[in-house]
Amino acid sequence: MTDIGKYYGGMQNYYMGRASVRWDERIAYNEIFIDEITISGEKALKKEKKEDFREKFKAEYRTNDGHYVRSRAELVIANWLFAEGVAYAYEKRVPIKEDIYCDFCIPKGKVYIEFWGLEDDEVYLKRKEKKIGFYKKYNLNLIEIDNDTIGNLDDYMPKELLKFGVSLNL
């Protein structure tokens, strides 16, 4: 944790010998932070969209490293990554022209993780295909997790991470 991070409300956490940083939700309203993560001219629109999304799907599930996520499946993924010592970011903007956010980002290997939970919602499936198309278009490293793989992360994730040069300390 840096001094600037502390100044802006970051709190250093330790769990089972692993360090992480927990941010107060007020960081999302910090103008300097917003300027760093948004493209000029889109600030108000993004803030409005984020607030609507955040109101509809509240992050109520607390992970072992102190973050909050929006679903039980994301809780399982976050806890697995943390237990394996994999540094990750949650709901990070994908660095492409289009405005999309990944479920998880692993900076080492520039790997993006998406959990696809809904299988019979037509709007969701169209959004899923569009996002997958962006990952392919920009040749980004994507790990897809669905309802079939979420229960078997111990076997699935190490193999997927290795494809992108991320190895676990097994």
CNS distance restraints for C-alpha pairs under 8 A (distance, minus, plus):
assign (resid   1 and name CA) (resid   5 and name CA) 6.05 0.50 0.50
assign (resid   1 and name CA) (resid   6 and name CA) 6.75 0.50 0.50
assign (resid   1 and name CA) (resid  10 and name CA) 7.39 0.50 0.50
assign (resid   1 and name CA) (resid  11 and name CA) 7.49 0.50 0.50
assign (resid   1 and name CA) (resid  12 and name CA) 6.07 0.50 0.50
assign (resid   1 and name CA) (resid  21 and name CA) 6.88 0.50 0.50
assign (resid   2 and name CA) (resid   6 and name CA) 6.29 0.50 0.50
assign (resid   3 and name CA) (resid   7 and name CA) 6.13 0.50 0.50
assign (resid   4 and name CA) (resid   8 and name CA) 6.33 0.50 0.50
assign (resid   5 and name CA) (resid   9 and name CA) 6.47 0.50 0.50
assign (resid   5 and name CA) (resid  10 and name CA) 5.18 0.50 0.50
assign (resid   6 and name CA) (resid  10 and name CA) 4.82 0.50 0.50
assign (resid   6 and name CA) (resid  11 and name CA) 6.54 0.50 0.50
assign (resid   8 and name CA) (resid  27 and name CA) 6.92 0.50 0.50
assign (resid   9 and name CA) (resid  23 and name CA) 6.19 0.50 0.50
assign (resid   9 and name CA) (resid  24 and name CA) 5.80 0.50 0.50
assign (resid   9 and name CA) (resid  27 and name CA) 7.47 0.50 0.50
assign (resid  10 and name CA) (resid  21 and name CA) 6.25 0.50 0.50
assign (resid  10 and name CA) (resid  22 and name CA) 5.66 0.50 0.50
assign (resid  10 and name CA) (resid  23 and name CA) 4.59 0.50 0.50
assign (resid  10 and name CA) (resid  24 and name CA) 6.49 0.50 0.50
assign (resid  11 and name CA) (resid  21 and name CA) 5.56 0.50 0.50
assign (resid  11 and name CA) (resid  22 and name CA) 5.17 0.50 0.50
assign (resid  11 and name CA) (resid  23 and name CA) 6.38 0.50 0.50
assign (resid  12 and name CA) (resid  19 and name CA) 7.00 0.50 0.50
assign (resid  12 and name CA) (resid  20 and name CA) 6.06 0.50 0.50
assign (resid  12 and name CA) (resid  21 and name CA) 4.75 0.50 0.50
assign (resid  12 and name CA) (resid  22 and name CA) 6.48 0.50 0.50
assign (resid  13 and name CA) (resid  19 and name CA) 5.62 0.50 0.50
assign (resid  13 and name CA) (resid  20 and name CA) 5.16 0.50 0.50
assign (resid  13 and name CA) (resid  21 and name CA) 5.76 0.50 0.50
assign (resid  13 and name CA) (resid  22 and name CA) 6.86 0.50 0.50
assign (resid  13 and name CA) (resid  65 and name CA) 7.02 0.50 0.50
assign (resid  13 and name CA) (resid  66 and name CA) 7.66 0.50 0.50
assign (resid  14 and name CA) (resid  18 and name CA) 5.31 0.50 0.50
assign (resid  14 and name CA) (resid  19 and name CA) 4.54 0.50 0.50
assign (resid  14 and name CA) (resid  20 and name CA) 6.34 0.50 0.50
assign (resid  14 and name CA) (resid  65 and name CA) 7.62 0.50 0.50
assign (resid  15 and name CA) (resid  19 and name CA) 6.65 0.50 0.50
assign (resid  15 and name CA) (resid  64 and name CA) 7.53 0.50 0.50
assign (resid  15 and name CA) (resid  65 and name CA) 6.64 0.50 0.50
assign (resid  18 and name CA) (resid  85 and name CA) 7.05 0.50 0.50
assign (resid  20 and name CA) (resid  65 and name CA) 6.50 0.50 0.50
assign (resid  22 and name CA) (resid  65 and name CA) 7.77 0.50 0.50
assign (resid  22 and name CA) (resid  66 and name CA) 6.19 0.50 0.50
assign (resid  22 and name CA) (resid  67 and name CA) 6.28 0.50 0.50
assign (resid  23 and name CA) (resid  27 and name CA) 6.88 0.50 0.50
assign (resid  25 and name CA) (resid  29 and name CA) 7.91 0.50 0.50
assign (resid  26 and name CA) (resid  30 and name CA) 6.74 0.50 0.50
assign (resid  27 and name CA) (resid  33 and name CA) 6.96 0.50 0.50
assign (resid  28 and name CA) (resid  33 and name CA) 7.05 0.50 0.50
assign (resid  28 and name CA) (resid  34 and name CA) 6.85 0.50 0.50
assign (resid  29 and name CA) (resid  33 and name CA) 7.59 0.50 0.50
assign (resid  29 and name CA) (resid  34 and name CA) 6.86 0.50 0.50
assign (resid  30 and name CA) (resid  34 and name CA) 6.12 0.50 0.50
assign (resid  31 and name CA) (resid  35 and name CA) 5.99 0.50 0.50
assign (resid  32 and name CA) (resid  36 and name CA) 6.31 0.50 0.50
assign (resid  33 and name CA) (resid  37 and name CA) 6.51 0.50 0.50
assign (resid  34 and name CA) (resid  38 and name CA) 5.96 0.50 0.50
assign (resid  34 and name CA) (resid  43 and name CA) 7.52 0.50 0.50
assign (resid  35 and name CA) (resid  39 and name CA) 7.47 0.50 0.50
assign (resid  35 and name CA) (resid  40 and name CA) 7.58 0.50 0.50
assign (resid  35 and name CA) (resid  43 and name CA) 7.88 0.50 0.50
assign (resid  37 and name CA) (resid  93 and name CA) 7.88 0.50 0.50
assign (resid  38 and name CA) (resid  42 and name CA) 6.82 0.50 0.50
assign (resid  38 and name CA) (resid  43 and name CA) 6.16 0.50 0.50
assign (resid  39 and name CA) (resid  43 and name CA) 7.02 0.50 0.50
assign (resid  42 and name CA) (resid  46 and name CA) 6.01 0.50 0.50
assign (resid  43 and name CA) (resid  47 and name CA) 6.08 0.50 0.50
assign (resid  44 and name CA) (resid  48 and name CA) 6.16 0.50 0.50
assign (resid  45 and name CA) (resid  49 and name CA) 6.19 0.50 0.50
assign (resid  46 and name CA) (resid  50 and name CA) 5.95 0.50 0.50
assign (resid  47 and name CA) (resid  51 and name CA) 6.09 0.50 0.50
assign (resid  48 and name CA) (resid  52 and name CA) 6.29 0.50 0.50
assign (resid  49 and name CA) (resid  53 and name CA) 6.14 0.50 0.50
assign (resid  50 and name CA) (resid  54 and name CA) 5.81 0.50 0.50
assign (resid  51 and name CA) (resid  55 and name CA) 5.94 0.50 0.50
assign (resid  52 and name CA) (resid  56 and name CA) 6.20 0.50 0.50
assign (resid  53 and name CA) (resid  57 and name CA) 5.99 0.50 0.50
assign (resid  54 and name CA) (resid  58 and name CA) 5.31 0.50 0.50
assign (resid  54 and name CA) (resid  59 and name CA) 7.47 0.50 0.50
assign (resid  57 and name CA) (resid  70 and name CA) 6.30 0.50 0.50
assign (resid  58 and name CA) (resid  70 and name CA) 5.89 0.50 0.50
assign (resid  59 and name CA) (resid  68 and name CA) 5.26 0.50 0.50
assign (resid  59 and name CA) (resid  69 and name CA) 4.55 0.50 0.50
assign (resid  59 and name CA) (resid  70 and name CA) 4.07 0.50 0.50
assign (resid  59 and name CA) (resid  71 and name CA) 7.42 0.50 0.50
assign (resid  60 and name CA) (resid  68 and name CA) 5.97 0.50 0.50
assign (resid  60 and name CA) (resid  69 and name CA) 6.25 0.50 0.50
assign (resid  60 and name CA) (resid  70 and name CA) 6.00 0.50 0.50
assign (resid  60 and name CA) (resid  71 and name CA) 7.75 0.50 0.50
assign (resid  61 and name CA) (resid  68 and name CA) 5.25 0.50 0.50
assign (resid  61 and name CA) (resid  69 and name CA) 5.25 0.50 0.50
assign (resid  61 and name CA) (resid  70 and name CA) 6.26 0.50 0.50
assign (resid  61 and name CA) (resid  71 and name CA) 6.63 0.50 0.50
assign (resid  61 and name CA) (resid  72 and name CA) 6.87 0.50 0.50
assign (resid  61 and name CA) (resid  75 and name CA) 6.42 0.50 0.50
assign (resid  62 and name CA) (resid  66 and name CA) 5.91 0.50 0.50
assign (resid  62 and name CA) (resid  67 and name CA) 5.65 0.50 0.50
assign (resid  62 and name CA) (resid  68 and name CA) 4.47 0.50 0.50
assign (resid  62 and name CA) (resid  69 and name CA) 6.55 0.50 0.50
assign (resid  62 and name CA) (resid  75 and name CA) 7.25 0.50 0.50
assign (resid  63 and name CA) (resid  67 and name CA) 5.32 0.50 0.50
assign (resid  63 and name CA) (resid  68 and name CA) 6.03 0.50 0.50
assign (resid  63 and name CA) (resid  69 and name CA) 7.29 0.50 0.50
assign (resid  63 and name CA) (resid  75 and name CA) 5.84 0.50 0.50
assign (resid  63 and name CA) (resid  78 and name CA) 6.53 0.50 0.50
assign (resid  63 and name CA) (resid  79 and name CA) 5.95 0.50 0.50
assign (resid  64 and name CA) (resid  79 and name CA) 5.86 0.50 0.50
assign (resid  64 and name CA) (resid  82 and name CA) 7.43 0.50 0.50
assign (resid  65 and name CA) (resid  79 and name CA) 7.59 0.50 0.50
assign (resid  65 and name CA) (resid  82 and name CA) 6.92 0.50 0.50
assign (resid  69 and name CA) (resid  74 and name CA) 6.20 0.50 0.50
assign (resid  69 and name CA) (resid  75 and name CA) 6.20 0.50 0.50
assign (resid  69 and name CA) (resid  90 and name CA) 7.88 0.50 0.50
assign (resid  70 and name CA) (resid  74 and name CA) 6.76 0.50 0.50
assign (resid  70 and name CA) (resid  75 and name CA) 7.81 0.50 0.50
assign (resid  71 and name CA) (resid  75 and name CA) 6.27 0.50 0.50
assign (resid  72 and name CA) (resid  76 and name CA) 6.29 0.50 0.50
assign (resid  73 and name CA) (resid  77 and name CA) 6.31 0.50 0.50
assign (resid  73 and name CA) (resid 115 and name CA) 7.57 0.50 0.50
assign (resid  73 and name CA) (resid 150 and name CA) 6.93 0.50 0.50
assign (resid  74 and name CA) (resid  78 and name CA) 5.96 0.50 0.50
assign (resid  74 and name CA) (resid 103 and name CA) 7.82 0.50 0.50
assign (resid  74 and name CA) (resid 115 and name CA) 7.33 0.50 0.50
assign (resid  75 and name CA) (resid  79 and name CA) 6.00 0.50 0.50
assign (resid  76 and name CA) (resid  80 and name CA) 6.07 0.50 0.50
assign (resid  76 and name CA) (resid 150 and name CA) 7.68 0.50 0.50
assign (resid  77 and name CA) (resid  81 and name CA) 6.19 0.50 0.50
assign (resid  77 and name CA) (resid 150 and name CA) 7.68 0.50 0.50
assign (resid  77 and name CA) (resid 153 and name CA) 7.85 0.50 0.50
assign (resid  78 and name CA) (resid  82 and name CA) 6.13 0.50 0.50
assign (resid  79 and name CA) (resid  83 and name CA) 5.97 0.50 0.50
assign (resid  80 and name CA) (resid  84 and name CA) 6.21 0.50 0.50
assign (resid  80 and name CA) (resid 153 and name CA) 7.52 0.50 0.50
assign (resid  81 and name CA) (resid  85 and name CA) 6.27 0.50 0.50
assign (resid  81 and name CA) (resid  86 and name CA) 5.07 0.50 0.50
assign (resid  81 and name CA) (resid  87 and name CA) 7.27 0.50 0.50
assign (resid  81 and name CA) (resid  88 and name CA) 7.42 0.50 0.50
assign (resid  82 and name CA) (resid  86 and name CA) 5.76 0.50 0.50
assign (resid  82 and name CA) (resid  87 and name CA) 7.08 0.50 0.50
assign (resid  84 and name CA) (resid 168 and name CA) 6.68 0.50 0.50
assign (resid  84 and name CA) (resid 169 and name CA) 7.42 0.50 0.50
assign (resid  85 and name CA) (resid 168 and name CA) 7.62 0.50 0.50
assign (resid  85 and name CA) (resid 169 and name CA) 7.88 0.50 0.50
assign (resid  86 and name CA) (resid 106 and name CA) 7.43 0.50 0.50
assign (resid  86 and name CA) (resid 168 and name CA) 7.59 0.50 0.50
assign (resid  87 and name CA) (resid 106 and name CA) 6.22 0.50 0.50
assign (resid  87 and name CA) (resid 107 and name CA) 7.28 0.50 0.50
assign (resid  87 and name CA) (resid 108 and name CA) 7.84 0.50 0.50
assign (resid  88 and name CA) (resid 104 and name CA) 6.51 0.50 0.50
assign (resid  88 and name CA) (resid 105 and name CA) 5.46 0.50 0.50
assign (resid  88 and name CA) (resid 106 and name CA) 4.55 0.50 0.50
assign (resid  88 and name CA) (resid 107 and name CA) 6.61 0.50 0.50
assign (resid  89 and name CA) (resid 104 and name CA) 5.59 0.50 0.50
assign (resid  89 and name CA) (resid 105 and name CA) 5.10 0.50 0.50
assign (resid  89 and name CA) (resid 106 and name CA) 6.53 0.50 0.50
assign (resid  89 and name CA) (resid 107 and name CA) 7.87 0.50 0.50
assign (resid  90 and name CA) (resid 102 and name CA) 7.56 0.50 0.50
assign (resid  90 and name CA) (resid 103 and name CA) 5.82 0.50 0.50
assign (resid  90 and name CA) (resid 104 and name CA) 4.60 0.50 0.50
assign (resid  90 and name CA) (resid 105 and name CA) 6.48 0.50 0.50
assign (resid  91 and name CA) (resid 101 and name CA) 5.70 0.50 0.50
assign (resid  91 and name CA) (resid 102 and name CA) 5.34 0.50 0.50
assign (resid  91 and name CA) (resid 103 and name CA) 4.82 0.50 0.50
assign (resid  91 and name CA) (resid 104 and name CA) 5.81 0.50 0.50
assign (resid  91 and name CA) (resid 105 and name CA) 7.67 0.50 0.50
assign (resid  92 and name CA) (resid 101 and name CA) 5.38 0.50 0.50
assign (resid  92 and name CA) (resid 102 and name CA) 5.67 0.50 0.50
assign (resid  92 and name CA) (resid 103 and name CA) 7.11 0.50 0.50
assign (resid  92 and name CA) (resid 104 and name CA) 6.76 0.50 0.50
assign (resid  92 and name CA) (resid 105 and name CA) 6.56 0.50 0.50
assign (resid  93 and name CA) (resid  99 and name CA) 7.25 0.50 0.50
assign (resid  93 and name CA) (resid 100 and name CA) 5.92 0.50 0.50
assign (resid  93 and name CA) (resid 101 and name CA) 4.24 0.50 0.50
assign (resid  93 and name CA) (resid 102 and name CA) 6.39 0.50 0.50
assign (resid  94 and name CA) (resid  99 and name CA) 7.45 0.50 0.50
assign (resid  94 and name CA) (resid 100 and name CA) 5.85 0.50 0.50
assign (resid  94 and name CA) (resid 101 and name CA) 5.42 0.50 0.50
assign (resid  94 and name CA) (resid 102 and name CA) 6.31 0.50 0.50
assign (resid  96 and name CA) (resid 138 and name CA) 7.65 0.50 0.50
assign (resid 100 and name CA) (resid 131 and name CA) 7.51 0.50 0.50
assign (resid 102 and name CA) (resid 112 and name CA) 6.36 0.50 0.50
assign (resid 102 and name CA) (resid 113 and name CA) 6.58 0.50 0.50
assign (resid 102 and name CA) (resid 114 and name CA) 6.19 0.50 0.50
assign (resid 103 and name CA) (resid 112 and name CA) 7.53 0.50 0.50
assign (resid 103 and name CA) (resid 113 and name CA) 5.91 0.50 0.50
assign (resid 103 and name CA) (resid 114 and name CA) 5.20 0.50 0.50
assign (resid 103 and name CA) (resid 115 and name CA) 6.87 0.50 0.50
assign (resid 104 and name CA) (resid 112 and name CA) 5.80 0.50 0.50
assign (resid 104 and name CA) (resid 113 and name CA) 4.96 0.50 0.50
assign (resid 104 and name CA) (resid 114 and name CA) 6.74 0.50 0.50
assign (resid 105 and name CA) (resid 110 and name CA) 7.01 0.50 0.50
assign (resid 105 and name CA) (resid 111 and name CA) 5.74 0.50 0.50
assign (resid 105 and name CA) (resid 112 and name CA) 4.54 0.50 0.50
assign (resid 105 and name CA) (resid 113 and name CA) 6.17 0.50 0.50
assign (resid 106 and name CA) (resid 110 and name CA) 5.73 0.50 0.50
assign (resid 106 and name CA) (resid 111 and name CA) 5.02 0.50 0.50
assign (resid 106 and name CA) (resid 112 and name CA) 6.31 0.50 0.50
assign (resid 106 and name CA) (resid 113 and name CA) 7.99 0.50 0.50
assign (resid 107 and name CA) (resid 111 and name CA) 6.59 0.50 0.50
assign (resid 108 and name CA) (resid 166 and name CA) 6.70 0.50 0.50
assign (resid 109 and name CA) (resid 141 and name CA) 7.87 0.50 0.50
assign (resid 109 and name CA) (resid 164 and name CA) 5.76 0.50 0.50
assign (resid 109 and name CA) (resid 165 and name CA) 6.05 0.50 0.50
assign (resid 109 and name CA) (resid 166 and name CA) 6.05 0.50 0.50
assign (resid 110 and name CA) (resid 140 and name CA) 7.73 0.50 0.50
assign (resid 110 and name CA) (resid 141 and name CA) 6.55 0.50 0.50
assign (resid 111 and name CA) (resid 140 and name CA) 7.35 0.50 0.50
assign (resid 111 and name CA) (resid 141 and name CA) 4.83 0.50 0.50
assign (resid 111 and name CA) (resid 142 and name CA) 5.85 0.50 0.50
assign (resid 111 and name CA) (resid 143 and name CA) 7.24 0.50 0.50
assign (resid 111 and name CA) (resid 161 and name CA) 7.93 0.50 0.50
assign (resid 111 and name CA) (resid 164 and name CA) 7.14 0.50 0.50
assign (resid 112 and name CA) (resid 140 and name CA) 7.62 0.50 0.50
assign (resid 112 and name CA) (resid 141 and name CA) 6.00 0.50 0.50
assign (resid 112 and name CA) (resid 142 and name CA) 4.84 0.50 0.50
assign (resid 112 and name CA) (resid 143 and name CA) 6.19 0.50 0.50
assign (resid 113 and name CA) (resid 142 and name CA) 5.78 0.50 0.50
assign (resid 113 and name CA) (resid 143 and name CA) 4.78 0.50 0.50
assign (resid 113 and name CA) (resid 144 and name CA) 5.93 0.50 0.50
assign (resid 113 and name CA) (resid 145 and name CA) 7.39 0.50 0.50
assign (resid 114 and name CA) (resid 142 and name CA) 7.43 0.50 0.50
assign (resid 114 and name CA) (resid 143 and name CA) 6.42 0.50 0.50
assign (resid 114 and name CA) (resid 144 and name CA) 5.12 0.50 0.50
assign (resid 114 and name CA) (resid 145 and name CA) 6.15 0.50 0.50
assign (resid 115 and name CA) (resid 144 and name CA) 6.03 0.50 0.50
assign (resid 115 and name CA) (resid 145 and name CA) 4.68 0.50 0.50
assign (resid 115 and name CA) (resid 146 and name CA) 5.66 0.50 0.50
assign (resid 116 and name CA) (resid 128 and name CA) 7.51 0.50 0.50
assign (resid 116 and name CA) (resid 144 and name CA) 7.23 0.50 0.50
assign (resid 116 and name CA) (resid 145 and name CA) 6.18 0.50 0.50
assign (resid 116 and name CA) (resid 146 and name CA) 4.96 0.50 0.50
assign (resid 116 and name CA) (resid 147 and name CA) 7.41 0.50 0.50
assign (resid 117 and name CA) (resid 146 and name CA) 5.80 0.50 0.50
assign (resid 117 and name CA) (resid 147 and name CA) 6.06 0.50 0.50
assign (resid 118 and name CA) (resid 124 and name CA) 6.93 0.50 0.50
assign (resid 118 and name CA) (resid 125 and name CA) 7.66 0.50 0.50
assign (resid 119 and name CA) (resid 125 and name CA) 7.14 0.50 0.50
assign (resid 120 and name CA) (resid 125 and name CA) 7.58 0.50 0.50
assign (resid 121 and name CA) (resid 125 and name CA) 6.15 0.50 0.50
assign (resid 122 and name CA) (resid 126 and name CA) 6.25 0.50 0.50
assign (resid 123 and name CA) (resid 127 and name CA) 6.31 0.50 0.50
assign (resid 124 and name CA) (resid 128 and name CA) 6.06 0.50 0.50
assign (resid 125 and name CA) (resid 129 and name CA) 6.22 0.50 0.50
assign (resid 126 and name CA) (resid 130 and name CA) 6.20 0.50 0.50
assign (resid 127 and name CA) (resid 131 and name CA) 6.17 0.50 0.50
assign (resid 128 and name CA) (resid 132 and name CA) 6.16 0.50 0.50
assign (resid 129 and name CA) (resid 133 and name CA) 6.07 0.50 0.50
assign (resid 130 and name CA) (resid 134 and name CA) 6.48 0.50 0.50
assign (resid 131 and name CA) (resid 135 and name CA) 6.42 0.50 0.50
assign (resid 132 and name CA) (resid 136 and name CA) 6.26 0.50 0.50
assign (resid 133 and name CA) (resid 137 and name CA) 5.94 0.50 0.50
assign (resid 134 and name CA) (resid 138 and name CA) 6.19 0.50 0.50
assign (resid 135 and name CA) (resid 139 and name CA) 5.90 0.50 0.50
assign (resid 135 and name CA) (resid 140 and name CA) 5.06 0.50 0.50
assign (resid 135 and name CA) (resid 141 and name CA) 7.36 0.50 0.50
assign (resid 135 and name CA) (resid 142 and name CA) 6.86 0.50 0.50
assign (resid 136 and name CA) (resid 140 and name CA) 6.36 0.50 0.50
assign (resid 141 and name CA) (resid 164 and name CA) 6.88 0.50 0.50
assign (resid 143 and name CA) (resid 160 and name CA) 6.59 0.50 0.50
assign (resid 143 and name CA) (resid 161 and name CA) 7.84 0.50 0.50
assign (resid 145 and name CA) (resid 149 and name CA) 5.81 0.50 0.50
assign (resid 145 and name CA) (resid 150 and name CA) 6.23 0.50 0.50
assign (resid 146 and name CA) (resid 150 and name CA) 6.01 0.50 0.50
assign (resid 147 and name CA) (resid 151 and name CA) 7.47 0.50 0.50
assign (resid 148 and name CA) (resid 152 and name CA) 7.95 0.50 0.50
assign (resid 149 and name CA) (resid 153 and name CA) 6.46 0.50 0.50
assign (resid 149 and name CA) (resid 156 and name CA) 6.92 0.50 0.50
assign (resid 152 and name CA) (resid 156 and name CA) 6.16 0.50 0.50
assign (resid 153 and name CA) (resid 157 and name CA) 5.25 0.50 0.50
assign (resid 154 and name CA) (resid 158 and name CA) 6.97 0.50 0.50
assign (resid 155 and name CA) (resid 159 and name CA) 7.15 0.50 0.50
assign (resid 156 and name CA) (resid 160 and name CA) 6.40 0.50 0.50
assign (resid 157 and name CA) (resid 161 and name CA) 5.91 0.50 0.50
assign (resid 158 and name CA) (resid 162 and name CA) 6.08 0.50 0.50
assign (resid 158 and name CA) (resid 167 and name CA) 7.01 0.50 0.50
assign (resid 158 and name CA) (resid 168 and name CA) 6.91 0.50 0.50
assign (resid 159 and name CA) (resid 163 and name CA) 6.63 0.50 0.50
assign (resid 160 and name CA) (resid 164 and name CA) 7.35 0.50 0.50
assign (resid 161 and name CA) (resid 165 and name CA) 6.55 0.50 0.50
assign (resid 161 and name CA) (resid 166 and name CA) 5.05 0.50 0.50
assign (resid 161 and name CA) (resid 167 and name CA) 6.54 0.50 0.50
assign (resid 162 and name CA) (resid 166 and name CA) 5.06 0.50 0.50
assign (resid 162 and name CA) (resid 167 and name CA) 5.55 0.50 0.50
